[in-house]
Amino acid sequence: MAVAPAKERGSSKKGKDINSLTGRQKAAIFLVSLGGEISAKIMERLREDEVEKIVFEIARTESVEAELKDAVLQEFQDLMAAQNFITTGGIDYARELLEKSLGSQKAIDIINRLTSSLQVRPFDFIRRTDPAHLLNFIQQEHPQTIALILAYLDPGKAAVILQNLPEEMQPEVSKRLATMDRTSPDVLREVERVLEKKLSTLSSEDYTAAGGVESIVEILNLVDRSSEKAIIESLEEEDPDLAEEIKKRMFVFEDIVMLDDRAIQKVLREVDTQELSKALKSVDTEVQDKIFRNMSKRAASMLKEDMEFMGPVRLKDVEEAQQKIVSTIRRLEDSGEIVIARSGEDELVQ
């Protein structure tokens, strides 16, 4: 059986166009072009599954023509420039600069590809605004508008804004955020226009998913306990079903009784004894007993003494201590170190 000369075997690669390459193939060519030392540093920042896919593609990559390598590197440079322009002045600014340097069609192609991969979201400018300034700016807006903005903010920043809104407005905004599903690009653009912000226009006409019960739960889990209680109580009066759905997905300090003994012991190793004694001051004996049972007799006795000698404690201090412990519990759950059984959904069976 005749074997084709080496030149002919590689001829199928010759003249390959960059547009025919997949993202993985481009990544492989890019990393090969950078050399082993720099490529290794980049791969350290990738997920394991991403590294496996790219390494597999590198292994499949034969010799790459200089023109194709240059095209891949140029595309990367264009994307990085576009990303920098977007960060500096938004999508419109990026498109304008790229059109001047690369032409209209090439600029559109780069912007579409970049915004698709980076998932550029509405209200990008607002997300970089200080929460205090943002609160002053939006608190006079309609609750639906406020809910829409909060849906696109980082949950921590959204929590700061929600708990500082007028008390009568908090439940209404929370309800609208929880029942929000999808918002059309036209509505988002109109809100951006009315708010007179030079924000990014949507590059895609797809409906954008934001809000919903999970969104409000994530935010409520970060607000202070007083605001959380007030909002939940108001929602219970106005929409009991929605309030119950939200409560099912939330974890409050009293829910520590849902943790198994091993999880409780893990939490106790992570929290400060002083904070724990404050947190237990105003809770039911069921919660206290759950904690005491998972401590040595000596440690439990010392904790009880601390609580007795502490005297009266401000409710705000108690709630802050409880919030710190809840944050620790959520962190441990996120890292997979403990499991929280939520309304029977995560019950463990033998």
C-alpha positions in Angstrom: 0.0 0.0 0.0 1.5 3.3 -1.1 2.0 6.0 1.4 1.4 9.6 0.4 4.4 11.9 0.7 4.5 14.0 3.8 3.8 17.2 1.8 0.6 15.7 0.4 -0.6 14.4 3.8 -0.5 17.9 5.2 -2.0 19.5 2.2 -5.5 19.4 3.7 -4.3 21.9 6.3 -2.9 24.2 3.7 -4.9 27.3 3.1 -7.1 26.8 6.1 -9.1 29.9 6.8 -9.5 31.3 10.4 -13.3 31.4 10.0 -13.3 27.6 9.7 -11.6 27.1 13.0 -13.5 26.4 16.2 -12.9 28.3 19.4 -10.9 25.5 20.8 -8.7 25.3 17.8 -8.0 29.0 18.0 -7.2 28.7 21.7 -4.8 25.9 20.9 -3.0 27.8 18.2 -2.9 30.9 20.4 -1.3 29.0 23.3 1.2 27.2 21.0 2.2 30.6 19.6 2.9 32.0 23.1 5.3 29.3 24.0 5.3 26.8 26.9 6.1 29.1 29.9 3.4 31.7 29.2 0.8 29.1 28.1 1.3 27.2 31.4 0.6 30.3 33.4 -2.6 30.9 31.4 -3.8 27.3 31.9 -3.3 27.6 35.7 -6.3 30.0 35.6 -8.5 27.7 33.6 -10.9 25.0 34.9 -9.7 21.4 34.7 -12.3 20.5 32.0 -11.2 23.5 29.9 -7.5 22.5 30.2 -8.3 19.0 29.1 -10.2 20.2 26.0 -7.5 22.6 25.0 -4.6 20.2 25.6 -6.5 17.6 23.5 -6.8 20.2 20.7 -3.1 21.1 21.0 -2.2 17.5 20.7 -4.2 17.3 17.5 -2.7 20.4 16.1 0.0 19.8 13.5 2.2 22.5 12.0 0.3 25.8 11.6 1.0 28.2 8.8 2.4 31.5 9.7 -0.5 33.4 8.1 -3.0 31.4 10.1 -1.1 31.9 13.3 -0.9 35.7 12.6 -4.6 35.8 12.0 -5.4 34.1 15.3 -3.1 36.4 17.2 -4.6 39.5 15.4 -8.1 38.3 16.3 -7.1 38.0 19.9 -5.6 41.4 19.9 -8.8 42.9 18.4 -11.0 41.2 21.0 -8.8 42.5 23.8 -8.9 46.0 22.4 -12.7 45.7 22.1 -13.0 44.5 25.7 -10.9 47.4 26.9 -13.1 49.9 24.9 -16.3 48.3 26.4 -14.9 48.6 29.9 -13.9 52.2 29.3 -16.9 53.6 27.6 -19.5 50.9 26.8 -20.4 49.0 23.7 -21.3 52.1 21.6 -17.9 53.6 22.3 -16.2 50.3 21.5 -18.1 50.0 18.2 -17.3 53.5 17.2 -13.5 53.1 17.8 -13.4 49.7 16.1 -15.3 51.0 13.0 -12.7 53.7 12.6 -9.8 51.2 12.8 -11.2 48.0 11.3 -14.3 49.0 9.3 -18.0 48.6 10.0 -18.5 44.9 9.4 -15.4 43.8 11.2 -16.3 45.9 14.2 -19.8 44.4 14.3 -18.4 40.9 14.1 -16.0 41.5 16.9 -18.5 43.2 19.2 -21.1 40.5 18.6 -18.6 37.7 19.3 -17.2 39.5 22.4 -20.6 40.4 24.0 -21.8 36.9 23.3 -18.8 35.3 25.1 -18.7 37.8 27.9 -22.4 38.0 28.4 -22.4 41.8 28.6 -25.5 42.7 30.6 -27.6 45.8 30.8 -26.9 48.5 33.5 -23.1 47.8 33.3 -22.4 51.4 34.2 -24.8 51.3 37.2 -23.0 48.2 38.5 -19.8 50.3 38.9 -21.7 53.0 40.9 -21.4 53.3 44.6 -24.5 51.9 46.3 -25.2 55.1 48.3 -25.2 57.2 45.1 -27.2 54.6 43.3 -29.8 54.5 46.1 -30.3 58.3 45.9 -30.7 58.0 42.2 -33.3 55.2 42.0 -35.3 55.4 45.1 -37.8 57.8 43.5 -38.3 55.4 40.6 -41.3 53.0 40.2 -40.9 49.8 42.2 -40.8 47.8 39.0 -37.9 49.9 37.7 -36.0 49.5 40.9 -36.6 45.7 40.9 -35.4 45.5 37.3 -32.1 47.3 38.2 -31.6 45.2 41.3 -32.0 42.1 39.2 -28.8 43.0 37.3 -26.7 44.1 40.2 -24.4 42.0 42.3 -26.5 40.5 45.1 -24.3 42.2 47.8 -24.9 45.7 46.3 -28.5 44.9 45.7 -28.9 43.9 49.3 -27.5 47.3 50.5 -29.9 49.2 48.3 -33.0 47.1 49.2 -32.5 47.4 53.0 -32.1 51.2 52.6 -35.2 51.8 50.6 -38.2 53.1 52.4 -39.7 50.3 54.5 -43.1 50.5 52.7 -41.3 50.1 49.4 -39.1 47.1 50.3 -41.9 44.4 50.2 -43.2 45.7 46.9 -39.8 45.8 45.2 -39.1 42.3 46.6 -42.4 40.9 45.2 -41.8 42.4 41.8 -38.2 41.1 41.7 -39.4 37.6 42.8 -42.1 37.4 40.2 -39.9 38.9 37.4 -39.1 36.4 34.6 -37.9 37.8 31.3 -37.6 41.4 30.1 -37.5 42.4 26.5 -34.5 44.3 25.1 -36.9 47.2 24.2 -38.0 47.6 27.8 -34.4 47.5 29.0 -33.4 50.1 26.5 -36.3 52.3 27.5 -35.4 52.1 31.2 -31.8 52.9 30.4 -32.9 55.9 28.3 -35.2 57.3 31.0 -32.6 56.9 33.6 -30.4 59.1 31.3 -27.4 56.9 31.7 -24.9 56.2 28.9 -25.2 52.5 29.3 -24.5 49.6 27.0 -27.1 48.8 24.4 -28.0 45.2 24.1 -26.1 43.5 21.2 -28.4 40.6 21.1 -32.2 40.6 20.6 -32.6 37.6 22.8 -34.9 38.1 25.8 -32.8 38.5 29.0 -33.6 36.3 32.0 -33.3 38.1 35.3 -35.0 38.3 38.6 -37.2 35.5 40.0 -37.4 33.9 43.4 -33.8 32.7 43.4 -32.7 36.3 42.8 -34.7 37.8 45.7 -33.6 34.9 48.0 -30.0 35.6 47.2 -30.5 39.3 48.0 -32.6 38.8 51.1 -29.9 36.4 52.5 -27.5 39.3 52.5 -29.7 42.1 54.0 -29.8 42.7 57.7 -32.2 40.6 59.7 -34.6 43.4 60.6 -35.1 44.3 56.9 -35.4 40.6 56.0 -38.1 40.0 58.7 -40.1 43.1 57.7 -40.0 42.2 54.0 -41.1 38.6 54.6 -43.8 39.6 57.0 -45.3 42.1 54.5 -45.1 39.5 51.8 -46.9 37.0 54.0 -49.8 39.4 54.2 -49.9 40.4 50.6 -48.9 37.1 48.8 -48.6 34.2 51.2 -47.8 31.7 48.5 -44.9 33.7 47.2 -43.6 34.4 50.8 -43.7 30.7 51.5 -41.8 29.9 48.4 -39.1 32.5 49.3 -38.9 31.2 52.9 -38.4 27.6 51.7 -35.3 28.7 49.8 -33.8 30.9 52.5 -31.6 30.0 55.4 -32.0 32.0 58.6 -30.2 31.5 61.9 -33.0 29.5 63.4 -32.7 27.0 60.6 -29.4 25.8 62.1 -31.6 23.0 63.6 -31.8 21.5 60.1 -28.1 20.8 60.1 -26.9 17.4 61.1 -24.5 17.0 64.1 -21.4 16.7 62.0 -22.3 20.0 60.1 -23.0 21.8 63.4 -19.6 20.7 64.7 -17.9 22.0 61.5 -19.7 25.3 61.9 -18.7 25.7 65.5 -15.0 25.3 64.6 -15.4 28.2 62.2 -17.2 30.7 64.4 -16.1 33.0 67.2 -17.4 32.0 70.7 -18.3 35.6 71.6 -20.3 35.9 68.4 -22.0 32.6 69.1 -23.0 33.7 72.6 -24.6 36.9 71.2 -26.3 35.0 68.5 -27.9 32.5 70.9 -29.3 35.3 73.2 -32.7 35.6 71.6 -33.4 32.2 70.0 -35.6 29.3 71.1 -34.3 26.7 73.5 -34.5 24.2 70.6 -31.8 26.1 68.8 -29.7 26.5 71.9 -29.9 22.8 72.8 -28.9 21.9 69.3 -25.7 23.9 69.7 -25.0 22.7 73.3 -25.4 19.0 72.3 -22.6 19.4 69.8 -20.1 20.8 72.2 -18.1 19.2 75.0 -19.7 19.5 78.4 -17.0 22.0 79.5 -17.3 24.1 76.3 -21.2 24.2 76.6 -20.9 25.2 80.3 -18.5 28.0 79.5 -20.8 29.2 76.6 -23.8 29.3 79.0 -21.8 31.2 81.5 -20.7 33.7 78.8 -24.4 34.2 77.9 -25.4 34.8 81.5 -22.6 37.2 82.4 -23.0 39.1 79.1 -26.2 40.7 80.3 -28.6 42.6 78.0 -27.5 42.8 74.4 -28.8 45.2 71.7 -31.0 43.4 69.2 -28.9 44.9 66.4 -25.8 43.2 67.8 -27.6 39.9 68.2 -28.8 40.0 64.6 -25.3 41.0 63.3 -23.8 38.0 65.2 -26.5 35.7 63.7 -25.8 37.1 60.2 -22.1 36.3 60.5 -22.8 32.7 61.5 -25.3 32.3 58.7 -22.7 33.7 56.3 -20.3 31.1 57.6 -22.9 28.3 57.1 -23.6 29.4 53.5 -19.9 29.6 52.7 -19.4 26.0 54.0 -22.4 24.9 52.0 -21.1 26.6 48.8 -17.8 24.8 49.3 -19.5 21.4 49.7 -18.3 21.0 53.3 -21.8 20.8 54.8 -25.3 20.0 53.4 -28.4 21.9 54.3 -31.7 20.0 54.0 -34.2 22.4 52.6 -37.9 21.6 53.1 -37.2 17.9 52.5 -35.6 18.3 49.1 -32.2 17.4 50.3 -33.1 14.8 52.9 -30.5 12.0 53.1 -31.8 8.4 53.0 -30.1 5.3 54.2 
